[in-house]
């Protein structure tokens, strides 16, 4: 059997294979973040397709933390019922599921969130969203930490198997880590120990509220790839602190909205040499830590995925190929495919923005 299809454990949770559907904004929630039938169908198809562990698109923990239209929400108790529909659909079809939770910080604007003032570690202008974020006041931080913990409890109540904290791509935890966007002069700014403090407090509080047996994963930037941003050595130190605070799994990523061609979702991954573009950084983490560890970023081919496992990683995370081929894991397992038909052109994201749900526009046209 391929190493990719052997089981493994995150904490005490046994997962049937090493393939993770990495969190991918699906754009299918209603305007308040509630689950729709369309979203349930998407997760049903992912589970039927053979992915071992599915991580939901990022779900915002407070209204001002919403980053994109159609984003899932987990900031209200009455959202638990809809989320439980997703968890049940995934379990009924043989997969496991974590919910990713996030606060967008400065990576949003009032047109999206409906909230006038955006918040960030430090006051600054965010060009991507044409927004001016104000600095989070010291006495607001416990409220933000509690919002993550409350959201994690809702995730558990909804029947999910674990939770993932989004600590990458320039969202709130990530921006606390970055010296380019964290200019604070209090205990949350300056050294990497201080810049990681907010993330550690979130992890510790989530752990206290969900208990010792509920897995916690973190999606972490290895590097920001932007001027003055988080560098690998600091990310390693942050990971060490996060592990001590109580996480069970790391998913290594990189890049922010300001990273240009070195962002998280790179274009035109049309050869195996271009795949797994955070592998080098992930292997540095592998040398440092023993906990379950995986990588995301341009993985398209069975041979590349298998090699990552054979070289010591525990999981491989896939995003865009599963938009066009939710059954890609089954195709790989059954010897029906070597490489996804995904060409990483980005049209799926634009389609999601314009048409109320992400899908592969090129493949859709070909099959009309």
N, C-alpha and C positions, 0 to 999 in steps of 0.2 A: 504493500500500500504506500502511496505517496506520503511523504512526511507532512504534507499540507493537510492531510485528512486524518491525522491522528488526534485524539482528544487531548486536552490540557485543562489546567485549573487556574482560575483567578480566585484567590482565597480558597474557599471550599466548593466553589461553583464549577462543576465540570462542563466544559463546552465541547461539542462533538467534533469540531475541526478548528483549524488555525486561521480561518478567514473571518475578518471583521468587516462589516459594512460600516465604514467610517461616517461620522455625522455629516449629512448632506442636506442643506436647506432644501425643503421640498415645496414651499410656497403654497401649501394646501390647507392651512388652517383658515378659519374665518377671521374677520377683522379684529376680533378680541382674543384670538389665539386658541379658540376652541377647535377640537378635532372634528373633521368632516368625514363623510363616507369615502371620499376620494383618498384621504390620507390612510384610512384603514385598508383600503384596497392596495395601495402602494406597499404597505408593510406586509400584508398577506402574501403578495407576490414575491417579495424579497425572501420571506421565510420558506415559501414553496421552492424557491430557487436554490436552496442549499447552503446559504450563509450560516455559519455557526453562531455568530453573535452579531446582532444588529444594534447599531447605536442610532438613535433618532436624530433628526435635524435639531439644531440647537433651540432650546426652549427658554424663553426669557423669564427671569425670576421677579422682575418688577416692570411696570408699564413703561417707564422711561428707558428701560434696557432693551427695547425692541429695535432690531436693526434692519429688518426687511419686511415687506408686505407678506402676508400669508405665513408668518413665522409662528410656530407653536408657542403657546404660553403655559406656564406652570406657576402662576402667581396668585391663583384663586382656588379655593377649595372645590368649587363647583366644576373645575376643569378635570378633576380626578376621574369622573365617570367616563368622559371621552377618552382619556389616556388609557383607562383600563380596557377599552375596546381594542386598542392597538396591542397591548400586552397579551390579551387573550388570543387575538388573531395570530400573533407570532407563535405563541406556545402551542396552539392547536395545529400548527403546521411544522412543528419540529425544531424551531430555533429558539434562541434565548435573546433577551433584549435589555439594553441599558438606555436610559434617557440622558441625553446631554443637556446640561443646564448652563446658563450664561447670563451675564449682564453686558450689554453692548458698549457701555461707557461712552466715549466720544465718537465711536463708530456708528452713530445714528444721528438723526436730526428730528426736529419737531414735526416735520411733515410725516414722518414715519411713525414716531411714538405718540404723537398728539400731546406731548409734554413740552412746555416752552423751553426749559433750561436743561441741557445735557450736562452730565457730570463725568469727571475724569480725575485721575490722580492729581493732575496739575492743570491749571487754566491754560488752554491753548486752542488754536484754530485747527480743525480737521478738514483738510482740503477735499478729501473724497466726498464728504457729505455736506460741504459748505456750511459747517456749523462751528460755533464758538462754545466750547465746553468750559464750565466753571470748575474750580478746584473743589473736591469733596472736603467738607469740613470734618475735623477730627471727630466731633460727636455724632456724625452721620455714619461712620464706619461700622459700629456695632449693628445698626439697622440693616446695612447692606449684607453683612455677614449672616445675620439672621434670615434674610430673604433667601439666600442660598440654602440654608439649612431647612427652612420651611418648604422650599421647593423639593428638596431631596426626600423629605418625609412624604410629600404628596406622591412622588415617584414610587416610593415603596408601597404606599397605600394602594396605588393603581395596579400593583402586581408585577412591576418590573423586577428584573433580576439584579440590577445594580444601577449606579449612577455614574456619569462622567462629568467632571468639571472642565469647562473650556478655558484652558490657560494658554491659548495660542492666538495667532492671527490678529492681534491688536485689540482684542476685547478687554474687558476691565482687568481681569487678573493679569493678562499679558502686559497691559500698559503700566500696571504697577511694577512689573519686573523690569521694564525697559528704562534705562537712564535717559533715553531721548524724550520720553513723555512723562517721566516721574522726576520732577524737580523739587519735590518736597524737602523740607528741612526739619521735619519731625521724625518720629520713630518709624515712619513708613517710607522714608526716602534716604538716599545716600548710598550706603553699602548694599551689596546684594542681600545680606542678612536682613536689612531693613526693607528692601524692596520686595522680598519674598514674604514679609510678615503678613500682609493681607491674605495671600493665598494660603498660608499656614493656618491662619485663624479660621478661614472658610473650611478647610479640611477638618480641623479639630472639632469645629462646631457641628459640621455635617456628621462626622463620626459619632459624636456624642448623641445626636438625635436619632440616627438610623440604627445604632447598635454595632456591635463588633462583627456580626456575621453578614452584613450587607456590603457587597464589594463597591469600592470607590476607585474609579479610574481618573486619570488626568491626561488631557491632550495638551502637550507642552511644546512650545517653540524651542527648537534646538538653537536657532539663531533667528534674528529678525531680518537680516539682510537689508537693513536700511541704515543711513548715517546715524551713528551714535546709539544704535539700538542694542538689544540683548545679544551678547556673544556666547559662544559655546561654553567657555569655562564658567561663566556666571550661571548659565542654565543648568550645568552639572551640579553646582552648589545648591541652586534652588530645588532641583530634584531630590537631592539628599535631604533637605529640610522637609520637603513634601512627604517623602517616604517615612521619615521619623514622625511626621504629624499623623500618618495613618492611611496612606493610599495603598492600593493593592495592584495597580497596573499603570504603566505609562505608555502612551501612544505618542511617538515622536513625529513632529511636523516642523514647520518653519514659515517665515514670511508674514508680512502684514499688507495692508492696503497700500503702503508706501514703498513696497519692495520691488515694484516693477516686474521685470521678467523673472525675478527670483522669488516670486510669491508662492503661496500655497498651491494654487491651481495653475500650473504652467501649461502652456499651449503646445499643440502639435507633438505629442508623445508618440512618435511613429517608428521608433526602433527600440530594441531592448536596451541599448546603451543609454537612452534617455530616461528609462524607467527608474523607479526607486531613487529619486533624486535627493532624498534625505538619508540614504543608506550610510554614507560615510559618518554622519553625525550620530546616527542610531548605534553604530558599532562602538563609538566612544562610550556611549551610555552603557552598552552591553558589558564592556570591560569594567565598568565601575559598580554596577548594581546586579543583584541576583533576582529581583522581583520580576514577574511577568512583564515582558517588554515587546513592543511592536513598533512598526513604522508605517506611515502613510506617504503617498506622493508618487503618482504616475505609474503605479503597478498595473500592468496590462496583460502580462504573459504568465502562463503556468510555470515555465522554466525559471523565470525571475523570482516568482513567489516561492517556489520550492527551494531555490538557492538561498534565499533569505532565512528560511527556517533551518536549512542545513548548516548555515554559517553561525547559528546561535540565537537568532531572534525567536520569540515564542509565537508572535502573531503577525499577520500582514493585513493591512487595512486598505480597502478599495472604495473609491467614491464613484466617479463618473461612469466607469464601465457597467456598474450595476443599474444605472439609469436606463441605458439602452438594452442591457442584457441582465435582468434580475436573476436569470437562471444560469449565469456564467459559472458559479461553483459546481453545479451539477454537470454542466458541459465538461468542465475540467476533470471532474471525478470519473465521468463515463468515457473519457477519451474522445469527446466530440469536438474539442476545440483546444488550440494552444494559445491563441492571442485574441483578446477582445476586439470587436469591430469598432470600439470607441476610438475616435481620432483626436479627442481633446481640443475641439474647436471652440468650445464655450457657448455654442448656440443653445444648449439645454438651459443654461442660466437665464439667458435673454428670453427664451420661450416662457420660462417660469414667471418672470416679471410681467410679461405682457399678457399671458394667457391663464394665469391662476393655477400654476402647477408645473413643476419641472418635468421635462421629457426631452428625448433626443429628436430634434426637429429634422435632421438629415435622414435618420432611419425611418421616421414617420412618413416623410415624403416618398421615400423609396417603396414603402409598403402600401401606399394608397392605391 
